[in-house]
């Protein structure tokens, strides 16, 4: 299950032009990164929920689909939240008795899903949360686990003496078939189903995965991640920088374009230099820029 129905309000004004799942990152749709990792992990059937500009999102994601992977869509006329989205999409799953991997479509994260699934099955969990260590887990809603990895507190409560470490939830989890009976018709899966499971002592497993993780919540974070992909600080299969840039095949590296991402069908006028910029497809750049995100309609300069 690919969660791709969010509004992306924190990423405005970029999401005024394109819904967040298809905002370009390293010249590919953002949600394609999660789809690619699911395919590499052995997933052969994906259901993605969609909401704003659903037809456009579905067209772009279908074009980005890995060959051999089935992709279908659960369109939400009214935004249902993560719990409601899962409940509605459940009817589209190929095998209603198989565990379901859930991934956010707006993060870059490549956890070991094969290992997580094996642990999920071996330990009989109703749900397995992929967690990571961070200096401030409270910022993301801390998840407390005991010495055996069972989740004992959620969003900091209850204050359970068995908790040995507070961790951050990455947004990736695995759900047993019986988990879907706890999904609300609308609302957050954490504050509904997970809250009920943890408070009642149901077997919720936490697995720590230290793979690099990036969230694209703001324009500043979006800009930073693109530059890290271009520089090689953040690596991803198939993203191949050239001289510190990510460029379409038709554009050769030059001294006028430094540490930048340039999309397809971009015109850079003569004498213009780009330094640490992200330029969206179809943009005409008429003046030089440093540390900016440039779209056909916006020029966002970052400090």
C-alpha positions as CSV (number, residue, x, y, z in Angstrom):
1,X,0.0,0.0,0.0
2,X,1.4,3.3,-1.1
3,X,0.0,6.3,0.8
4,X,-0.2,9.0,-1.9
5,X,-3.3,11.0,-1.1
6,X,-1.9,13.8,1.1
7,X,-2.3,17.5,0.3
8,X,1.3,18.5,0.8
9,X,0.4,21.8,2.3
10,X,3.8,22.4,3.9
11,X,5.4,22.1,0.5
12,X,3.4,24.9,-1.0
13,X,3.7,26.7,-3.4
14,X,5.3,23.7,-5.2
15,X,2.2,21.6,-4.6
16,X,0.0,24.3,-6.1
17,X,1.6,23.2,-9.4
18,X,1.8,19.4,-8.9
19,X,0.4,17.1,-6.2
20,X,3.1,16.0,-3.8
21,X,3.4,12.4,-5.0
22,X,4.5,13.7,-8.5
23,X,6.6,16.6,-7.4
24,X,10.0,16.0,-9.3
25,X,12.9,14.9,-7.2
26,X,16.1,14.2,-9.1
27,X,13.9,14.4,-12.2
28,X,11.6,11.6,-11.2
29,X,8.2,11.7,-9.4
30,X,8.6,11.7,-5.6
31,X,6.4,8.6,-5.0
32,X,8.3,6.6,-7.6
33,X,11.1,6.2,-5.1
34,X,8.9,4.3,-2.7
35,X,7.4,2.3,-5.6
36,X,10.9,1.3,-6.8
37,X,12.0,0.1,-3.4
38,X,8.8,-1.9,-3.0
39,X,9.6,-3.6,-6.3
40,X,13.2,-4.3,-5.3
41,X,11.9,-5.8,-2.1
42,X,9.9,-8.4,-4.0
43,X,6.5,-6.6,-4.0
44,X,4.6,-7.4,-7.2
45,X,1.2,-5.7,-6.5
46,X,0.8,-2.1,-5.2
47,X,-2.4,-0.2,-4.3
48,X,-1.9,3.6,-4.1
49,X,-4.6,5.9,-2.7
50,X,-5.0,9.2,-4.5
51,X,-7.0,12.4,-3.8
52,X,-6.0,15.8,-5.2
53,X,-5.8,15.8,-9.0
54,X,-6.2,12.0,-8.9
55,X,-6.2,11.4,-12.6
56,X,-3.0,13.3,-13.2
57,X,-1.2,11.5,-10.2
58,X,-2.4,8.1,-11.4
59,X,-1.2,8.8,-15.0
60,X,2.3,9.8,-13.8
61,X,2.7,7.0,-11.3
62,X,1.5,4.4,-13.8
63,X,4.1,5.6,-16.2
64,X,6.8,5.3,-13.5
65,X,5.7,1.8,-12.5
66,X,8.4,-0.9,-12.5
67,X,7.7,-3.5,-15.2
68,X,6.2,-6.6,-13.8
69,X,4.6,-4.8,-10.9
70,X,0.8,-4.4,-10.8
71,X,-0.4,-1.0,-9.8
72,X,-4.0,0.0,-9.0
73,X,-5.5,3.0,-7.4
74,X,-7.9,3.7,-4.6
75,X,-9.3,7.1,-5.3
76,X,-10.6,9.1,-2.4
77,X,-13.2,11.7,-3.2
78,X,-12.9,12.9,0.4
79,X,-9.6,12.6,2.1
80,X,-9.9,9.7,4.5
81,X,-6.6,9.8,6.4
82,X,-4.1,7.0,6.8
83,X,-6.5,4.7,8.6
84,X,-9.5,5.3,6.4
85,X,-7.4,5.1,3.3
86,X,-6.2,1.6,4.3
87,X,-9.7,0.5,5.1
88,X,-11.0,1.6,1.7
89,X,-8.1,0.2,-0.2
90,X,-8.3,-3.2,1.4
91,X,-10.9,-4.5,-1.1
92,X,-8.3,-4.0,-3.9
93,X,-5.6,-6.2,-2.4
94,X,-4.9,-9.3,-4.5
95,X,-4.6,-11.5,-1.4
96,X,-6.6,-10.4,1.6
97,X,-4.9,-13.0,3.8
98,X,-1.3,-11.8,3.1
99,X,0.5,-9.2,5.2
100,X,0.5,-5.7,3.8
101,X,3.6,-3.4,3.6
102,X,2.5,0.2,4.0
103,X,4.9,3.0,2.7
104,X,4.5,6.8,2.6
105,X,4.8,8.2,-0.9
106,X,6.6,11.3,0.3
107,X,9.8,10.0,1.9
108,X,13.0,8.5,0.6
109,X,13.7,5.5,2.7
110,X,14.9,2.0,1.7
111,X,14.5,-0.3,4.8
112,X,15.1,-4.0,4.7
113,X,11.6,-5.0,4.1
114,X,12.4,-8.7,3.6
115,X,13.9,-8.9,7.1
116,X,11.0,-6.9,8.6
117,X,8.4,-9.2,7.0
118,X,10.2,-12.3,8.2
119,X,10.3,-10.9,11.8
120,X,6.6,-9.8,11.5
121,X,5.5,-13.3,10.6
122,X,7.9,-15.2,13.0
123,X,6.8,-13.2,16.0
124,X,3.0,-13.2,15.2
125,X,2.6,-9.4,15.3
126,X,-0.6,-7.7,14.4
127,X,1.5,-4.9,13.2
128,X,5.2,-4.1,12.8
129,X,6.5,-0.6,12.8
130,X,9.8,0.3,11.1
131,X,11.6,2.6,13.5
132,X,14.8,4.6,13.6
133,X,17.0,6.3,16.1
134,X,16.9,10.1,16.1
135,X,18.1,12.7,18.7
136,X,14.6,14.1,19.1
137,X,12.0,11.3,18.5
138,X,9.3,13.5,20.2
139,X,9.3,15.7,17.1
140,X,7.8,12.8,15.2
141,X,5.8,11.3,18.0
142,X,8.1,8.9,20.0
143,X,7.5,5.2,20.0
144,X,8.7,3.3,23.1
145,X,9.9,-0.3,22.8
146,X,11.0,-2.8,25.4
147,X,14.1,-5.1,25.4
148,X,12.4,-7.6,23.1
149,X,11.3,-4.9,20.6
150,X,7.6,-4.9,21.5
151,X,6.0,-1.5,21.3
152,X,4.9,-0.4,24.8
153,X,4.2,3.3,24.3
154,X,2.8,5.4,21.4
155,X,3.3,9.1,21.0
156,X,4.8,9.1,24.5
157,X,2.0,7.3,26.3
158,X,1.4,5.3,28.4
159,X,4.4,5.9,30.7
160,X,5.3,2.2,30.6
161,X,8.3,1.1,32.8
162,X,9.2,-1.6,30.3
163,X,10.2,1.0,27.7
164,X,13.9,0.9,27.1
165,X,14.3,3.2,24.1
166,X,12.3,6.0,22.4
167,X,12.4,5.9,18.6
168,X,10.9,7.6,15.6
169,X,8.3,6.0,13.4
170,X,9.5,6.1,9.8
171,X,6.0,5.8,8.3
172,X,6.7,2.2,7.0
173,X,4.8,-0.6,8.6
174,X,3.5,-4.1,8.0
175,X,0.0,-5.1,8.9
176,X,-1.4,-8.6,9.4
177,X,-4.7,-9.4,7.7
178,X,-6.6,-9.2,10.9
179,X,-5.3,-5.6,11.5
180,X,-7.8,-4.2,9.0
181,X,-10.8,-4.9,11.2
182,X,-9.5,-2.1,13.5
183,X,-9.2,0.5,10.7
184,X,-11.5,3.5,11.1
185,X,-13.7,4.7,8.2
186,X,-11.7,7.9,8.3
187,X,-8.8,9.3,10.4
188,X,-5.2,8.5,11.5
189,X,-4.1,4.9,11.7
190,X,-1.8,5.7,14.6
191,X,-4.4,7.4,16.8
192,X,-7.0,4.8,16.1
193,X,-5.9,1.3,15.4
194,X,-2.4,1.5,16.9
195,X,-3.7,3.3,19.9
196,X,-6.1,0.5,20.5
197,X,-3.5,-2.2,20.0
198,X,-0.8,-0.7,22.3
199,X,-3.3,0.2,25.0
200,X,-4.7,-3.3,25.0
201,X,-1.4,-5.1,24.8
202,X,-1.8,-6.5,21.3
203,X,1.5,-7.7,19.7
204,X,2.9,-4.6,18.0
205,X,6.5,-5.1,17.0
206,X,9.1,-2.4,16.4
207,X,12.1,-3.0,14.2
208,X,15.0,-0.6,14.1
209,X,16.3,0.2,10.6
210,X,19.1,2.7,10.3
211,X,18.9,3.2,6.5
212,X,19.1,6.8,5.4
213,X,15.7,8.5,5.7
214,X,14.5,11.8,4.2
215,X,11.2,13.6,4.5
216,X,10.2,16.3,2.0
217,X,7.9,18.3,4.3
218,X,9.1,21.8,3.4
219,X,10.6,23.6,0.4
220,X,13.9,23.9,2.2
221,X,14.0,20.1,2.9
222,X,13.0,19.5,-0.7
223,X,15.9,21.7,-2.0
224,X,18.4,20.1,0.4
225,X,17.5,16.5,-0.6
226,X,17.8,17.2,-4.3
227,X,21.3,18.7,-3.8
228,X,22.3,15.7,-1.6
229,X,21.2,13.3,-4.4
230,X,23.1,15.4,-6.9
231,X,26.3,15.4,-4.8
232,X,26.1,11.8,-3.8
233,X,25.6,12.4,-0.1
234,X,22.3,10.6,-0.4
235,X,22.5,7.7,-2.8
236,X,19.6,5.9,-4.6
237,X,19.7,3.2,-7.3
238,X,19.3,4.7,-10.7
239,X,20.2,8.3,-9.6
240,X,23.4,8.9,-11.4
241,X,24.8,12.5,-10.9
242,X,27.2,13.9,-13.5
243,X,29.8,16.3,-12.2
244,X,27.7,17.0,-9.1
245,X,24.5,17.7,-11.2
246,X,21.5,15.7,-12.3
247,X,20.7,16.6,-15.9
248,X,18.6,15.3,-18.7
249,X,20.6,13.2,-21.2
250,X,20.3,16.1,-23.7
251,X,22.2,18.5,-21.4
252,X,25.9,18.3,-20.9
253,X,27.6,19.5,-17.7
254,X,29.1,23.0,-18.0
255,X,30.8,25.5,-15.7
256,X,27.5,27.6,-15.9
257,X,25.6,24.8,-14.1
258,X,27.0,23.9,-10.7
259,X,25.6,21.4,-8.2
260,X,22.1,21.7,-9.7
261,X,19.2,19.6,-10.9
262,X,17.8,20.6,-14.3
263,X,14.6,19.0,-15.6
264,X,13.6,18.1,-19.2
265,X,12.7,20.8,-21.7
266,X,14.4,23.5,-19.7
267,X,15.8,26.5,-21.5
268,X,18.7,28.3,-19.8
269,X,19.3,31.6,-21.6
270,X,22.8,32.7,-22.6
271,X,25.0,34.1,-19.8
272,X,22.8,32.6,-17.0
273,X,24.5,30.6,-14.3
274,X,22.9,28.2,-11.9
275,X,24.5,27.3,-8.6
276,X,22.8,24.8,-6.2
277,X,19.4,25.2,-7.9
278,X,16.5,22.8,-8.7
279,X,14.9,23.7,-12.0
280,X,11.6,22.0,-12.8
281,X,10.8,20.6,-16.3
282,X,9.5,23.1,-18.9
283,X,11.1,26.1,-17.2
284,X,12.8,29.0,-19.0
285,X,15.5,30.5,-16.8
286,X,16.3,34.1,-17.8
287,X,18.6,35.2,-15.0
288,X,21.2,33.7,-12.8
289,X,20.3,32.1,-9.5
290,X,22.0,30.7,-6.4
291,X,20.3,28.3,-4.0
292,X,16.9,28.4,-5.6
293,X,14.0,26.3,-6.6
294,X,12.7,27.5,-10.0
295,X,9.5,26.3,-11.7
296,X,7.6,27.7,-14.7
297,X,5.7,29.9,-12.2
298,X,7.9,30.4,-9.2
299,X,11.4,31.4,-8.2
300,X,12.0,30.5,-4.6
301,X,15.3,31.7,-3.3
302,X,16.6,30.0,-0.1
303,X,18.9,31.6,2.5
